[in-house]
Amino acid sequence: MKNIIKTAKCVVSILYVVPILCLTELSLSSCSADELEVQQNYPFEVSVMPVPKDIAKDQTVEIRIKILPNGNYQHTQYYLRYFQFDGTGELKYFNDPNYLPNDSYSIPYKEFRLYYKSTSEVSQSFKIWISDQFGNEKEIEFQFDNKD
């Protein structure tokens, strides 16, 4: 009789251990891939502070831009290019040389200022495209009337 009781206790203890081992196996083996996947491609929005509507020849306007990504990936690199289709002017970042139309320039920070200087006495229009290395892109259009 004592052997039957010992056997029953052994079977009961095994019945407790087996579910715990199964749960441990399921929780530890839930990732079947060899590497952890990190999302890198996040769409973004662009916020632009208001700018004046009118500009005189040789006047400079500050354009404040902020890139607002929908996620956080530290190694995302942003680029800027622009094209002026009405009037003439110069666009640059801080003290850098003037940007050339349709050339791509790296943006070092998510919050930055551009400076547009009018070189004509007519209304002016240009577009700025901000993109990242994943192909996401936003377009911003600026239009200035001539200030007499």
C-alpha positions in Angstrom: 0.0 0.0 0.0 2.9 2.3 0.8 4.3 1.8 -2.7 1.0 2.8 -4.3 0.8 6.0 -2.2 4.5 6.8 -3.2 3.7 6.2 -6.8 0.6 8.3 -6.7 2.6 11.2 -5.1 5.2 10.9 -7.8 2.6 11.0 -10.5 0.9 14.0 -9.0 4.2 15.9 -8.7 5.0 15.1 -12.3 1.5 16.4 -13.3 2.5 19.8 -11.7 5.9 20.0 -13.3 4.8 19.1 -16.9 2.5 22.2 -17.3 5.2 24.5 -15.9 7.7 23.1 -18.3 5.3 23.5 -21.2 4.6 27.1 -20.4 8.3 27.9 -20.0 9.0 26.3 -23.4 6.2 28.3 -25.1 7.3 31.6 -23.6 11.0 31.1 -24.4 10.5 29.9 -27.9 7.9 32.5 -29.1 10.5 34.2 -31.3 11.3 31.9 -34.2 13.6 34.3 -36.1 17.3 34.4 -35.5 17.4 38.2 -35.3 15.2 40.7 -33.7 13.5 42.9 -36.3 13.8 46.6 -35.6 11.5 48.9 -37.5 13.5 51.6 -39.2 11.0 53.1 -41.7 8.7 55.6 -40.1 6.6 58.1 -42.1 7.0 61.7 -40.9 5.2 65.1 -41.0 6.7 68.5 -41.5 5.8 71.6 -39.5 6.6 75.0 -40.9 6.3 78.2 -38.9 4.4 81.0 -40.7 6.4 83.2 -43.0 5.6 86.7 -44.5 3.5 86.9 -47.6 5.4 89.8 -49.1 9.2 90.2 -49.7 11.2 93.0 -51.2 14.3 92.6 -53.4 17.4 91.8 -51.3 15.2 91.0 -48.2 15.9 87.7 -46.3 13.1 85.6 -44.8 13.7 83.0 -42.1 11.9 79.7 -42.6 11.7 77.5 -39.5 11.0 73.8 -40.2 10.6 70.9 -37.9 10.5 67.2 -39.0 8.0 65.2 -36.9 8.6 61.4 -37.4 5.9 59.0 -36.3 8.4 56.7 -34.7 12.0 56.9 -33.3 14.9 55.5 -35.3 18.1 57.2 -34.5 19.9 56.6 -37.8 17.2 58.1 -40.1 18.9 60.6 -42.4 16.8 63.4 -43.9 17.5 65.3 -47.2 16.3 68.5 -48.7 16.0 69.7 -52.3 14.3 72.7 -53.8 13.2 74.2 -57.1 12.2 77.7 -57.8 9.7 78.1 -60.6 8.7 81.8 -60.3 11.1 84.7 -59.7 14.6 84.4 -58.5 16.1 84.0 -55.0 18.7 82.2 -52.9 18.0 79.5 -50.4 20.5 78.4 -47.8 21.0 76.8 -44.4 22.6 79.1 -41.9 26.0 80.2 -43.2 26.3 77.4 -45.8 26.7 78.2 -49.5 23.4 78.8 -51.4 21.5 75.6 -52.4 21.4 74.8 -56.0 18.0 73.8 -57.5 17.3 70.1 -57.6 20.5 69.1 -55.7 20.0 67.0 -52.6 21.4 68.3 -49.3 21.7 66.4 -46.0 19.7 67.9 -43.1 21.7 67.6 -39.9 18.9 68.2 -37.4 15.1 67.5 -37.3 14.6 71.2 -36.3 16.3 73.7 -38.5 16.1 77.2 -40.2 16.5 78.0 -43.8 17.0 81.5 -45.2 15.5 82.7 -48.4 16.8 85.9 -50.0 14.9 87.6 -52.8 16.9 88.7 -55.8 14.0 89.8 -58.0 11.3 92.4 -58.1 8.4 90.0 -59.0 6.5 87.5 -57.1 8.4 84.3 -56.3 7.4 80.7 -55.8 9.4 77.6 -54.9 9.0 74.2 -53.5 11.0 72.3 -50.9 11.0 68.5 -50.7 12.2 66.8 -47.5 12.8 63.0 -47.8 14.5 60.2 -45.9 16.6 57.3 -47.0 13.5 55.0 -47.0 11.7 56.9 -49.7 9.3 58.9 -47.5 8.9 62.4 -48.8 7.0 65.7 -48.0 6.5 68.7 -50.2 6.2 72.3 -49.0 5.4 75.2 -51.3 6.3 78.9 -50.6 4.9 81.9 -52.4 6.0 85.5 -51.9 4.5 88.6 -53.5 6.7 91.5 -54.3 6.8 94.2 -51.6 7.1 97.7 -53.2 
